[in-house]
C-alpha cells in the first residue's frame, strides 16, 4: 500500500503545509503592522490569499490535463512557491506593497497549479481505489502536521528574525520539495497518463507560458483591487461551474448523472468552507482582540497562532476518521459522502455554538482563554477532515477520466468561492483602525455574527441529508 512514491509526495505535502500556512498565519499582522492596512482590507487580502489559489486550480486542471501532465505541473508549482516566497522576502525587507502583492500572487498561482495535480498523481501511487481512499485522510493529516508547525511557530519566529526571515524559511522549504519530486522523475512519469510520458510540444509550452503570465497578472490585479477582484472570483467560479454543467448536458445519461452528483457536492462544499474560511478572517481578528494567556498556563501561544489548533486536531482526526469509516464499512454500514458532510455540519454547528457562547458571555476584562479556542477547533477540525478528504475521493470515483483533473478542480472552485464569500461576510465585524475593544462590542458585534452562522450550520445539516438521498438515487440510476 505505502511505497517510495507516495511517501515522497507526502514529504512534499508536509513541506507545503509548513511553508504555506506559516506564511498565511503571519500575513494578517504583516499587512496590519508593516503595510499599514486596516482590518477590513486585511481580512479581504488574507481571505483572498486562501481563496484565489484554489480558484486558479481550474486553469491548473486544464494545464495538467491538456498541456503538461500532472507530474510536470506539480514540479513547476513547487518552484513557483519558492519564487513567490522570495518576492515576499524582498517586499517585507523594503515594506514594498507591490512586491508583497506580487509574492502572494505567485504563491496563489502555484497553489492553483498544484491543487488538481497532487491528488491525481497521489492516487496513481496506489494499486486500488480502496487503498487510495483509506490512505488519503492520512495524507491530509500529514499536510496538517506541517500546517500545525507553521501556524504555531511562525508568529514566534518572526519576533526574532522578522517577517522577511519567516518568508525566507518558506522559500527554502519550497525548494526542498521541488528537489524531492525532481529526484523521483522517472518512476512518477511511469505511472502517469500518456501526456506525462511523452515530450511536451513547443506549442503546448508556449500556451502554458502565456496562460501562466495571464494568471499571475490577473491575480496581482485582484489583490491590488479587491473590490473588483472579488467579482472576478465570482465570475470565474460561476463560469467553471457553468462549463461543467455544459459538459454534463452533453454527456451520455449514465455519465451525466454521476457528473450531476459532483455539482451537488460542489454546493455543499462551498457552504462548508465558508465556515472554514472564518478561521483566517473573523476568528483571527477575534483572537487578536480577545485571546490572552498561555495554553493550559504553560504553552506560550500568540493570538494569531490560534489557527495552529486546527491542524493540531486535523492531524489527530485523519487517522481517527479513516479508522471509524473503514470499521463501519466492515460492518456493512456504508455512509454516503453527503451523509458524512451532514455529520461535518453537525460538528461545525457545535464549534460555532461554543464560539457564540464565549463571545456573548465575555467578561469585563475582554479576555477569552486559549483553551476555549482549542475546543472550538477540535470540532471544526474533525468536520474539515471529513469534507476535505472525502469529497475529493468521491469526485475521483465518479468523474470521467478525460476530465478528471478539471472535475477535481471544482473542489478548488468551492474553496475559492467560499473563501471570498467568507471574507466578505467577515468584514461586517471589522472595526475602525485604533478603535478600542469593549465588552459591548464583542458581545453585540461578534456575538450576533457567530450566532447567525451557528443557526445556518444547523439548517445545512438537513440540506446535506436531503442531498444524500438525491445522490444515492442518481448513482443507482447511473448504474442501471
Secondary structure, DSSP 8 states (H G I E B T S, - for coil): ---HHHHHHHHHHHHHHHHHHHHHHHHHHIIIIIS---HHHHHHHHHHHHHHHHHTHHHHHHIIIIIS-HHHHHHHHHHHHHHHHHHHHHHHHHT-HHHHHHHHHHHHHHHHHHHHHHHHHHHTTSSSHHHHHHHHHHHHHHHHHHHHHHHHHHHHHHHHHHHHHHHHHHHHHHHHHHHHHHHTHHHHHHHS-HHHHS---HHHHHHHHHHHHHHHHHHHHHHH-HHHHHHHHHHHHHHHHHHHHHHHHHS-HHHHHHHHHHHHHHHHHHHHHHHHHTTTTHHHHHHHHHB-S-BTTTB---GGGGGHHHHHHHHHHHHHHHHHHHHHHHTT----HHHHHHHHHHHHHHHHHHHHHHHHT--TT--B-HHHHHHHHHHHHHHHHHHHHHHHHHHHHHS-GGGHHHHHHHHHHHHHHHHHHHHHHHGGG---TT----HHHIIIIIHHHHHHHHHHHHHHHHHHHHHHHHHHHHHHHHH-
